[in-house]
Amino acid sequence: MTALPLHTRLHSYEPRVGHGLPHDPFNAIVGPRPIGWVSTRAACGTLNLAPYSFFNAFNYTPPLIGFSSTSEKDSLRNARATGEFVWNLVTRPLAEAMNATCAAVPPEVDEFQLAGLTPVPSDVVAVPRVGESPVAFECKVTQIITLQGADGSPAGAWLTMGEVVKVHIAQALLVQGVYDTAGAQHILRGGGPADYFDVTPAQLFKMARPR
């Protein structure tokens, strides 16, 4: 058994009081995190595309994914109004385009146009996917959960959950039928103000589960 290091000097704090550091370490510790690049359509028809770093998968059957919005943003409002969204994979070649969709712009601005991306019609939902992305999940909203603190007070954030109803994968990423995560060049959100990480074959190692 590997011995645990003995940490005799710790920086400890209560989040409600403050961390006392130049940048909140919470995001850096819970990471790197997958990016929820979420496309939605407003009730009036305007398209929206935005990245969320509080995103993940939560269930196999049915497949459920979710993203958390820390304020009443366009993606949340649109998903609530239409009951649909699409998750698009962010890869290293798409990093700059994804970053462009971070811009704080009015709701009437179409981030597909802003970032020079191609909206491709989905098969099941009325929200388009990003044509340049090699993987996309069409989703139907299952729950929108108002997040709260331990004392029951609202956190000012909403978790939008969706069931994946259609999956699109570039055939080049299926190697003998197995999805090639490293080959897809996923990028992940880090903890610092501008920190990202990418997944390449150099980081890959294999470890079988004990039987």
MOWO-V688908 format. One record per residue. SS is DSSP state (2 for helix, 1 for strand, 0 for the rest). PHI is phi in radians with two decimals (999 if undefined). D_FIRST is the distance of its C-alpha to the first C-alpha in whole Angstrom. Layout:
<<SS/PHI/D_FIRST> <SS/PHI/D_FIRST>>
This chain:
<<0/999/0> <0/-1.29/4> <0/-1.27/6> <0/-1.37/9> <0/-1.17/12> <0/-1.61/15> <0/-1.58/18> <0/-1.66/21> <0/-2.13/24> <0/-2.18/24> <0/-1.70/27> <0/-2.03/28> <0/-2.76/31> <0/-1.75/32> <0/-0.92/33> <0/-1.18/37> <0/-1.61/37> <0/2.21/36> <0/-1.61/34> <0/1.21/36> <0/-2.10/34> <0/-1.09/36> <0/-2.52/35> <0/-1.01/33> <0/-1.35/29> <2/-0.96/29> <2/-1.11/30> <2/-1.21/28> <2/-1.31/24> <0/-1.52/25> <0/3.11/26> <0/-1.22/27> <1/-2.00/29> <1/-1.11/31> <0/-1.78/35> <1/-1.58/37> <1/-1.57/40> <1/-1.82/43> <1/-1.80/46> <1/-2.45/49> <1/-2.23/52> <0/-1.22/54> <0/-1.02/57> <0/-1.45/60> <0/1.87/58> <0/-1.14/57> <1/-1.50/53> <1/-2.41/50> <1/-2.49/47> <1/-2.59/44> <1/-1.62/41> <1/-2.24/38> <0/-1.52/35> <0/-1.62/34> <1/-2.59/34> <1/-2.98/31> <1/-1.67/31> <1/-2.25/31> <1/-2.79/32> <0/-1.46/32> <0/-2.27/36> <0/-1.27/38> <0/-1.20/36> <1/-2.12/36> <1/-2.22/36> <1/-2.72/37> <1/-2.32/37> <1/-1.90/38> <1/-1.83/41> <0/-1.48/41> <0/-2.86/45> <0/-1.33/48> <0/-1.62/47> <2/-1.01/49> <2/-1.04/47> <2/-1.11/46> <2/-1.07/50> <2/-1.19/51> <2/-1.10/48> <2/-1.16/49> <2/-1.30/53> <2/-1.87/52> <0/1.31/49> <1/-2.49/48> <1/-2.80/46> <1/-2.24/44> <1/-1.68/41> <1/-2.12/41> <0/-1.22/38> <0/-1.69/38> <1/-1.97/37> <2/-1.00/38> <2/-1.12/41> <2/-1.74/42> <2/-1.04/40> <2/-1.16/44> <2/-1.14/45> <2/-1.04/43> <2/-1.09/43> <2/-1.10/47> <0/-1.36/47> <0/-1.34/45> <0/-0.99/48> <0/-1.43/50> <0/-2.17/53> <0/-1.10/55> <0/-1.01/55> <0/-1.37/58> <0/-1.46/56> <0/-1.59/54> <2/-1.21/51> <2/-1.03/51> <2/-1.18/55> <2/-1.00/53> <0/-1.70/50> <0/1.21/52> <0/-1.86/50> <0/-1.79/52> <1/-1.36/52> <1/-1.91/52> <0/-1.01/53> <0/-1.44/50> <0/-1.63/51> <0/-1.91/50> <0/-1.84/50> <0/-1.55/53> <0/-1.68/51> <0/-1.34/50> <1/-1.74/47> <1/-1.44/47> <0/-1.07/48> <0/-1.39/46> <0/-1.45/43> <0/-1.37/41> <1/-2.44/40> <1/-2.58/41> <1/-2.02/41> <1/-1.42/44> <1/-2.30/44> <1/-1.88/45> <1/-1.12/45> <1/-1.87/43> <1/-2.65/43> <1/-2.18/43> <1/-1.83/41> <1/-1.35/42> <1/-1.37/39> <1/-2.53/39> <0/-1.42/37> <0/-1.08/36> <0/-1.55/40> <0/1.54/41> <0/-1.36/43> <1/-1.05/43> <1/-1.57/41> <1/1.25/43> <1/-2.49/41> <1/-2.33/41> <1/-1.71/39> <1/-1.69/41> <1/-1.82/39> <1/-2.48/41> <1/-1.53/41> <1/-1.31/41> <1/-1.87/44> <1/-2.74/44> <1/-2.05/42> <1/-2.12/43> <1/-2.31/41> <0/-1.07/42> <2/-1.03/42> <2/-1.11/41> <2/-1.60/38> <1/-1.80/37> <1/-1.71/36> <0/0.91/37> <0/1.46/37> <1/-1.91/33> <1/-1.13/33> <0/-1.67/32> <2/-1.05/31> <2/-1.14/30> <2/-1.14/34> <2/-1.29/35> <0/1.08/34> <1/-0.94/33> <1/-2.08/33> <1/-2.27/31> <1/-1.45/32> <0/-1.64/30> <0/-1.76/30> <0/-1.26/33> <0/-1.01/37> <0/-2.35/37> <0/-1.60/33> <1/-2.34/33> <1/-2.30/30> <1/-2.07/31> <0/-1.82/29> <0/-2.29/30> <2/-0.99/28> <2/-1.12/27> <2/-1.53/24> <0/-1.34/23> <0/-2.45/20> <0/-1.99/20> <0/-2.62/17> <0/-1.29/18> <0/-1.22/17> <0/-1.17/15> <0/-1.71/18>>
